[in-house]
Amino acid sequence: MTLRERVGEYRHWLVIPVMLFIMAQLAGCGDKEPEQRQAFIQFLQTSVIAGPERLPALSDDQKTQFGPYVADYQILQTYSTQFAKAVSDSLVPVLDEIGQIRVPQDYLTHRTRLQQAAGALNLLGPQIDGARKRADDARAALKQPDDLKPIYEKAYRRVVTQSSQQLGPVISSASALTQTLVQLGDFLTMQGTQVSYKTDTVQLGSQLQVTQYNELVSAIQTQHQQLMQAQSSVASTQP
């Protein structure tokens, strides 16, 4: 055998351990997945399912610990962010205006702002529906291990499904109350000089006007109670 042939043979055997070493390295990288999955499961249990209402942002260390499951969490966090912004932009202004109505004359002074806030509130339902559909579609595309699926389902139900379902009655109650408050403001405006105000009471010129006023006030009281109940139902389910 010539020297060249011997060197070629030697090189051939040298390739094998190098390839095995590379394969061992790749196998070692793949072994991180179970640890990443368990870390993500623990995070879901402690910081999402039993955690605060607002989802925490992931630190750089957590992103490393969770590996590919960062994308799974991003579905929850994206929906939560969109939900919070929509509520803050549409529902909170209405509730703020309602909370500032304390005496009959406030029905007049807050009427215009309530009308404007009601317009934004009408868009809240479709915004939440759109955010939920995007989350549902992204979740449907996930391929998760069997031990992660039920934990993620519980987290998803709390963050996405439950929040969107519970917001419906709040929107409906707030919308109905806002409409009646505006209606009462319109009614008092139409009475012109026939109405006068004394702190927390109203004086009207005829019995018909008194009857109409009392009917609207009664409806407002009922609708306000319904709104409080809807809000309490949401609060009672938070961890």
LUMNU-503996 format. One record per residue (C-alpha): residue number from 1; residue in one letter; chain; x, y, z. Coordinates in steps of 0.2 Angstrom, whole numbers. Layout:
<nodes>
<node i="NUM" aa="a" ch="A" xx="X" yy="Y" zz="Z"/>
...
</nodes>
This chain:
<nodes>
<node i="1" aa="m" ch="A" xx="0" yy="0" zz="0"/>
<node i="2" aa="t" ch="A" xx="7" yy="17" zz="-5"/>
<node i="3" aa="l" ch="A" xx="9" yy="31" zz="7"/>
<node i="4" aa="r" ch="A" xx="-5" yy="41" zz="-1"/>
<node i="5" aa="e" ch="A" xx="-17" yy="26" zz="1"/>
<node i="6" aa="r" ch="A" xx="-12" yy="24" zz="19"/>
<node i="7" aa="v" ch="A" xx="-15" yy="43" zz="23"/>
<node i="8" aa="g" ch="A" xx="-32" yy="42" zz="14"/>
<node i="9" aa="e" ch="A" xx="-37" yy="27" zz="24"/>
<node i="10" aa="y" ch="A" xx="-31" yy="37" zz="40"/>
<node i="11" aa="r" ch="A" xx="-42" yy="52" zz="35"/>
<node i="12" aa="h" ch="A" xx="-57" yy="41" zz="32"/>
<node i="13" aa="w" ch="A" xx="-56" yy="34" zz="50"/>
<node i="14" aa="l" ch="A" xx="-53" yy="51" zz="57"/>
<node i="15" aa="v" ch="A" xx="-70" yy="58" zz="49"/>
<node i="16" aa="i" ch="A" xx="-80" yy="45" zz="59"/>
<node i="17" aa="p" ch="A" xx="-77" yy="51" zz="77"/>
<node i="18" aa="v" ch="A" xx="-79" yy="69" zz="71"/>
<node i="19" aa="m" ch="A" xx="-96" yy="65" zz="64"/>
<node i="20" aa="l" ch="A" xx="-101" yy="56" zz="80"/>
<node i="21" aa="f" ch="A" xx="-95" yy="71" zz="90"/>
<node i="22" aa="i" ch="A" xx="-106" yy="82" zz="80"/>
<node i="23" aa="m" ch="A" xx="-121" yy="71" zz="81"/>
<node i="24" aa="a" ch="A" xx="-118" yy="70" zz="100"/>
<node i="25" aa="q" ch="A" xx="-119" yy="89" zz="101"/>
<node i="26" aa="l" ch="A" xx="-135" yy="89" zz="91"/>
<node i="27" aa="a" ch="A" xx="-143" yy="76" zz="102"/>
<node i="28" aa="g" ch="A" xx="-137" yy="86" zz="117"/>
<node i="29" aa="c" ch="A" xx="-146" yy="102" zz="111"/>
<node i="30" aa="g" ch="A" xx="-162" yy="92" zz="108"/>
<node i="31" aa="d" ch="A" xx="-162" yy="86" zz="126"/>
<node i="32" aa="k" ch="A" xx="-166" yy="104" zz="131"/>
<node i="33" aa="e" ch="A" xx="-184" yy="103" zz="126"/>
<node i="34" aa="p" ch="A" xx="-190" yy="93" zz="141"/>
<node i="35" aa="e" ch="A" xx="-182" yy="105" zz="153"/>
<node i="36" aa="q" ch="A" xx="-189" yy="120" zz="143"/>
<node i="37" aa="r" ch="A" xx="-206" yy="112" zz="143"/>
<node i="38" aa="q" ch="A" xx="-206" yy="109" zz="161"/>
<node i="39" aa="a" ch="A" xx="-200" yy="126" zz="165"/>
<node i="40" aa="f" ch="A" xx="-215" yy="133" zz="154"/>
<node i="41" aa="i" ch="A" xx="-228" yy="122" zz="162"/>
<node i="42" aa="q" ch="A" xx="-222" yy="128" zz="180"/>
<node i="43" aa="f" ch="A" xx="-223" yy="146" zz="174"/>
<node i="44" aa="l" ch="A" xx="-240" yy="144" zz="167"/>
<node i="45" aa="q" ch="A" xx="-246" yy="136" zz="183"/>
<node i="46" aa="t" ch="A" xx="-239" yy="149" zz="195"/>
<node i="47" aa="s" ch="A" xx="-238" yy="165" zz="185"/>
<node i="48" aa="v" ch="A" xx="-253" yy="164" zz="173"/>
<node i="49" aa="i" ch="A" xx="-266" yy="152" zz="180"/>
<node i="50" aa="a" ch="A" xx="-264" yy="157" zz="198"/>
<node i="51" aa="g" ch="A" xx="-255" yy="173" zz="194"/>
<node i="52" aa="p" ch="A" xx="-261" yy="192" zz="193"/>
<node i="53" aa="e" ch="A" xx="-274" yy="198" zz="181"/>
<node i="54" aa="r" ch="A" xx="-261" yy="206" zz="170"/>
<node i="55" aa="l" ch="A" xx="-249" yy="194" zz="162"/>
<node i="56" aa="p" ch="A" xx="-230" yy="197" zz="166"/>
<node i="57" aa="a" ch="A" xx="-218" yy="200" zz="152"/>
<node i="58" aa="l" ch="A" xx="-204" yy="187" zz="150"/>
<node i="59" aa="s" ch="A" xx="-187" yy="191" zz="155"/>
<node i="60" aa="d" ch="A" xx="-172" yy="187" zz="144"/>
<node i="61" aa="d" ch="A" xx="-168" yy="172" zz="156"/>
<node i="62" aa="q" ch="A" xx="-186" yy="166" zz="155"/>
<node i="63" aa="k" ch="A" xx="-185" yy="166" zz="136"/>
<node i="64" aa="t" ch="A" xx="-170" yy="156" zz="136"/>
<node i="65" aa="q" ch="A" xx="-178" yy="144" zz="149"/>
<node i="66" aa="f" ch="A" xx="-194" yy="142" zz="138"/>
<node i="67" aa="g" ch="A" xx="-185" yy="140" zz="121"/>
<node i="68" aa="p" ch="A" xx="-198" yy="137" zz="108"/>
<node i="69" aa="y" ch="A" xx="-213" yy="139" zz="120"/>
<node i="70" aa="v" ch="A" xx="-210" yy="158" zz="120"/>
<node i="71" aa="a" ch="A" xx="-221" yy="158" zz="105"/>
<node i="72" aa="d" ch="A" xx="-235" yy="149" zz="114"/>
<node i="73" aa="y" ch="A" xx="-234" yy="162" zz="128"/>
<node i="74" aa="q" ch="A" xx="-234" yy="176" zz="115"/>
<node i="75" aa="i" ch="A" xx="-252" yy="170" zz="110"/>
<node i="76" aa="l" ch="A" xx="-258" yy="173" zz="127"/>
<node i="77" aa="q" ch="A" xx="-248" yy="189" zz="130"/>
<node i="78" aa="t" ch="A" xx="-254" yy="197" zz="113"/>
<node i="79" aa="y" ch="A" xx="-272" yy="194" zz="117"/>
<node i="80" aa="s" ch="A" xx="-270" yy="201" zz="135"/>
<node i="81" aa="t" ch="A" xx="-262" yy="217" zz="128"/>
<node i="82" aa="q" ch="A" xx="-275" yy="220" zz="115"/>
<node i="83" aa="f" ch="A" xx="-289" yy="216" zz="127"/>
<node i="84" aa="a" ch="A" xx="-282" yy="228" zz="140"/>
<node i="85" aa="k" ch="A" xx="-280" yy="242" zz="128"/>
<node i="86" aa="a" ch="A" xx="-297" yy="240" zz="120"/>
<node i="87" aa="v" ch="A" xx="-305" yy="240" zz="138"/>
<node i="88" aa="s" ch="A" xx="-295" yy="255" zz="143"/>
<node i="89" aa="d" ch="A" xx="-299" yy="265" zz="127"/>
<node i="90" aa="s" ch="A" xx="-318" yy="261" zz="126"/>
<node i="91" aa="l" ch="A" xx="-325" yy="255" zz="143"/>
<node i="92" aa="v" ch="A" xx="-315" yy="264" zz="156"/>
<node i="93" aa="p" ch="A" xx="-320" yy="282" zz="149"/>
<node i="94" aa="v" ch="A" xx="-338" yy="277" zz="150"/>
<node i="95" aa="l" ch="A" xx="-336" yy="270" zz="168"/>
<node i="96" aa="d" ch="A" xx="-327" yy="286" zz="173"/>
<node i="97" aa="e" ch="A" xx="-341" yy="297" zz="166"/>
<node i="98" aa="i" ch="A" xx="-354" yy="287" zz="175"/>
<node i="99" aa="g" ch="A" xx="-345" yy="288" zz="191"/>
<node i="100" aa="q" ch="A" xx="-345" yy="307" zz="190"/>
<node i="101" aa="i" ch="A" xx="-364" yy="309" zz="190"/>
<node i="102" aa="r" ch="A" xx="-369" yy="312" zz="207"/>
<node i="103" aa="v" ch="A" xx="-383" yy="326" zz="207"/>
<node i="104" aa="p" ch="A" xx="-397" yy="328" zz="194"/>
<node i="105" aa="q" ch="A" xx="-388" yy="343" zz="185"/>
<node i="106" aa="d" ch="A" xx="-374" yy="331" zz="181"/>
<node i="107" aa="y" ch="A" xx="-385" yy="323" zz="168"/>
<node i="108" aa="l" ch="A" xx="-384" yy="339" zz="158"/>
<node i="109" aa="t" ch="A" xx="-365" yy="342" zz="161"/>
<node i="110" aa="h" ch="A" xx="-360" yy="325" zz="156"/>
<node i="111" aa="r" ch="A" xx="-372" yy="321" zz="142"/>
<node i="112" aa="t" ch="A" xx="-360" yy="326" zz="128"/>
<node i="113" aa="r" ch="A" xx="-345" yy="317" zz="135"/>
<node i="114" aa="l" ch="A" xx="-356" yy="301" zz="138"/>
<node i="115" aa="q" ch="A" xx="-362" yy="302" zz="120"/>
<node i="116" aa="q" ch="A" xx="-344" yy="302" zz="114"/>
<node i="117" aa="a" ch="A" xx="-339" yy="288" zz="125"/>
<node i="118" aa="a" ch="A" xx="-354" yy="278" zz="120"/>
<node i="119" aa="g" ch="A" xx="-348" yy="279" zz="102"/>
<node i="120" aa="a" ch="A" xx="-331" yy="271" zz="107"/>
<node i="121" aa="l" ch="A" xx="-340" yy="258" zz="118"/>
<node i="122" aa="n" ch="A" xx="-350" yy="252" zz="103"/>
<node i="123" aa="l" ch="A" xx="-333" yy="246" zz="95"/>
<node i="124" aa="l" ch="A" xx="-327" yy="237" zz="110"/>
<node i="125" aa="g" ch="A" xx="-336" yy="221" zz="106"/>
<node i="126" aa="p" ch="A" xx="-330" yy="219" zz="89"/>
<node i="127" aa="q" ch="A" xx="-312" yy="223" zz="94"/>
<node i="128" aa="i" ch="A" xx="-313" yy="209" zz="107"/>
<node i="129" aa="d" ch="A" xx="-320" yy="197" zz="95"/>
<node i="130" aa="g" ch="A" xx="-307" yy="200" zz="83"/>
<node i="131" aa="a" ch="A" xx="-293" yy="198" zz="95"/>
<node i="132" aa="r" ch="A" xx="-300" yy="182" zz="101"/>
<node i="133" aa="k" ch="A" xx="-302" yy="175" zz="84"/>
<node i="134" aa="r" ch="A" xx="-284" yy="179" zz="80"/>
<node i="135" aa="a" ch="A" xx="-279" yy="170" zz="97"/>
<node i="136" aa="d" ch="A" xx="-290" yy="155" zz="93"/>
<node i="137" aa="d" ch="A" xx="-282" yy="153" zz="76"/>
<node i="138" aa="a" ch="A" xx="-265" yy="154" zz="82"/>
<node i="139" aa="r" ch="A" xx="-268" yy="142" zz="96"/>
<node i="140" aa="a" ch="A" xx="-276" yy="129" zz="84"/>
<node i="141" aa="a" ch="A" xx="-260" yy="129" zz="74"/>
<node i="142" aa="l" ch="A" xx="-250" yy="124" zz="89"/>
<node i="143" aa="k" ch="A" xx="-243" yy="106" zz="91"/>
<node i="144" aa="q" ch="A" xx="-240" yy="103" zz="110"/>
<node i="145" aa="p" ch="A" xx="-234" yy="88" zz="120"/>
<node i="146" aa="d" ch="A" xx="-248" yy="79" zz="129"/>
<node i="147" aa="d" ch="A" xx="-242" yy="85" zz="146"/>
<node i="148" aa="l" ch="A" xx="-242" yy="103" zz="141"/>
<node i="149" aa="k" ch="A" xx="-259" yy="103" zz="132"/>
<node i="150" aa="p" ch="A" xx="-271" yy="103" zz="148"/>
<node i="151" aa="i" ch="A" xx="-260" yy="116" zz="157"/>
<node i="152" aa="y" ch="A" xx="-260" yy="127" zz="142"/>
<node i="153" aa="e" ch="A" xx="-279" yy="125" zz="140"/>
<node i="154" aa="k" ch="A" xx="-282" yy="130" zz="157"/>
<node i="155" aa="a" ch="A" xx="-271" yy="146" zz="155"/>
<node i="156" aa="y" ch="A" xx="-279" yy="150" zz="138"/>
<node i="157" aa="r" ch="A" xx="-297" yy="148" zz="146"/>
<node i="158" aa="r" ch="A" xx="-292" yy="160" zz="160"/>
<node i="159" aa="v" ch="A" xx="-283" yy="173" zz="149"/>
<node i="160" aa="v" ch="A" xx="-294" yy="172" zz="133"/>
<node i="161" aa="t" ch="A" xx="-310" yy="163" zz="134"/>
<node i="162" aa="q" ch="A" xx="-316" yy="168" zz="151"/>
<node i="163" aa="s" ch="A" xx="-311" yy="186" zz="149"/>
<node i="164" aa="s" ch="A" xx="-320" yy="188" zz="133"/>
<node i="165" aa="q" ch="A" xx="-336" yy="180" zz="139"/>
<node i="166" aa="q" ch="A" xx="-336" yy="190" zz="155"/>
<node i="167" aa="l" ch="A" xx="-334" yy="206" zz="146"/>
<node i="168" aa="g" ch="A" xx="-350" yy="204" zz="136"/>
<node i="169" aa="p" ch="A" xx="-362" yy="207" zz="150"/>
<node i="170" aa="v" ch="A" xx="-352" yy="222" zz="156"/>
<node i="171" aa="i" ch="A" xx="-352" yy="230" zz="139"/>
<node i="172" aa="s" ch="A" xx="-371" yy="227" zz="137"/>
<node i="173" aa="s" ch="A" xx="-375" yy="234" zz="155"/>
<node i="174" aa="a" ch="A" xx="-363" yy="249" zz="152"/>
<node i="175" aa="s" ch="A" xx="-371" yy="253" zz="135"/>
<node i="176" aa="a" ch="A" xx="-389" yy="252" zz="141"/>
<node i="177" aa="l" ch="A" xx="-385" yy="263" zz="156"/>
<node i="178" aa="t" ch="A" xx="-376" yy="276" zz="145"/>
<node i="179" aa="q" ch="A" xx="-390" yy="277" zz="133"/>
<node i="180" aa="t" ch="A" xx="-403" yy="280" zz="147"/>
<node i="181" aa="l" ch="A" xx="-392" yy="293" zz="155"/>
<node i="182" aa="v" ch="A" xx="-390" yy="302" zz="139"/>
<node i="183" aa="q" ch="A" xx="-409" yy="301" zz="137"/>
<node i="184" aa="l" ch="A" xx="-412" yy="309" zz="154"/>
<node i="185" aa="g" ch="A" xx="-400" yy="323" zz="149"/>
<node i="186" aa="d" ch="A" xx="-410" yy="326" zz="133"/>
<node i="187" aa="f" ch="A" xx="-426" yy="326" zz="143"/>
<node i="188" aa="l" ch="A" xx="-420" yy="339" zz="155"/>
<node i="189" aa="t" ch="A" xx="-413" yy="349" zz="141"/>
<node i="190" aa="m" ch="A" xx="-430" yy="349" zz="132"/>
<node i="191" aa="q" ch="A" xx="-438" yy="356" zz="148"/>
<node i="192" aa="g" ch="A" xx="-429" yy="372" zz="147"/>
<node i="193" aa="t" ch="A" xx="-435" yy="385" zz="160"/>
<node i="194" aa="q" ch="A" xx="-448" yy="373" zz="166"/>
<node i="195" aa="v" ch="A" xx="-435" yy="364" zz="176"/>
<node i="196" aa="s" ch="A" xx="-425" yy="370" zz="191"/>
<node i="197" aa="y" ch="A" xx="-412" yy="361" zz="202"/>
<node i="198" aa="k" ch="A" xx="-409" yy="361" zz="221"/>
<node i="199" aa="t" ch="A" xx="-393" yy="351" zz="225"/>
<node i="200" aa="d" ch="A" xx="-399" yy="333" zz="223"/>
<node i="201" aa="t" ch="A" xx="-417" yy="336" zz="218"/>
<node i="202" aa="v" ch="A" xx="-426" yy="342" zz="202"/>
<node i="203" aa="q" ch="A" xx="-442" yy="353" zz="201"/>
<node i="204" aa="l" ch="A" xx="-453" yy="351" zz="186"/>
<node i="205" aa="g" ch="A" xx="-468" yy="361" zz="180"/>
<node i="206" aa="s" ch="A" xx="-481" yy="347" zz="177"/>
<node i="207" aa="q" ch="A" xx="-485" yy="330" zz="184"/>
<node i="208" aa="l" ch="A" xx="-482" yy="322" zz="167"/>
<node i="209" aa="q" ch="A" xx="-464" yy="329" zz="167"/>
<node i="210" aa="v" ch="A" xx="-462" yy="322" zz="185"/>
<node i="211" aa="t" ch="A" xx="-468" yy="305" zz="180"/>
<node i="212" aa="q" ch="A" xx="-457" yy="304" zz="164"/>
<node i="213" aa="y" ch="A" xx="-442" yy="310" zz="175"/>
<node i="214" aa="n" ch="A" xx="-445" yy="297" zz="188"/>
<node i="215" aa="e" ch="A" xx="-447" yy="283" zz="175"/>
<node i="216" aa="l" ch="A" xx="-430" yy="287" zz="168"/>
<node i="217" aa="v" ch="A" xx="-422" yy="288" zz="185"/>
<node i="218" aa="s" ch="A" xx="-429" yy="271" zz="190"/>
<node i="219" aa="a" ch="A" xx="-422" yy="263" zz="174"/>
<node i="220" aa="i" ch="A" xx="-405" yy="271" zz="178"/>
<node i="221" aa="q" ch="A" xx="-405" yy="264" zz="195"/>
<node i="222" aa="t" ch="A" xx="-409" yy="246" zz="189"/>
<node i="223" aa="q" ch="A" xx="-396" yy="247" zz="175"/>
<node i="224" aa="h" ch="A" xx="-383" yy="254" zz="187"/>
<node i="225" aa="q" ch="A" xx="-386" yy="239" zz="198"/>
<node i="226" aa="q" ch="A" xx="-385" yy="227" zz="183"/>
<node i="227" aa="l" ch="A" xx="-368" yy="235" zz="179"/>
<node i="228" aa="m" ch="A" xx="-362" yy="233" zz="196"/>
<node i="229" aa="q" ch="A" xx="-367" yy="215" zz="196"/>
<node i="230" aa="a" ch="A" xx="-358" yy="211" zz="180"/>
<node i="231" aa="q" ch="A" xx="-342" yy="220" zz="186"/>
<node i="232" aa="s" ch="A" xx="-343" yy="210" zz="202"/>
<node i="233" aa="s" ch="A" xx="-345" yy="194" zz="193"/>
<node i="234" aa="v" ch="A" xx="-328" yy="198" zz="183"/>
<node i="235" aa="a" ch="A" xx="-319" yy="202" zz="199"/>
<node i="236" aa="s" ch="A" xx="-325" yy="187" zz="209"/>
<node i="237" aa="t" ch="A" xx="-317" yy="175" zz="196"/>
<node i="238" aa="q" ch="A" xx="-300" yy="184" zz="196"/>
<node i="239" aa="p" ch="A" xx="-286" yy="174" zz="206"/>
</nodes>
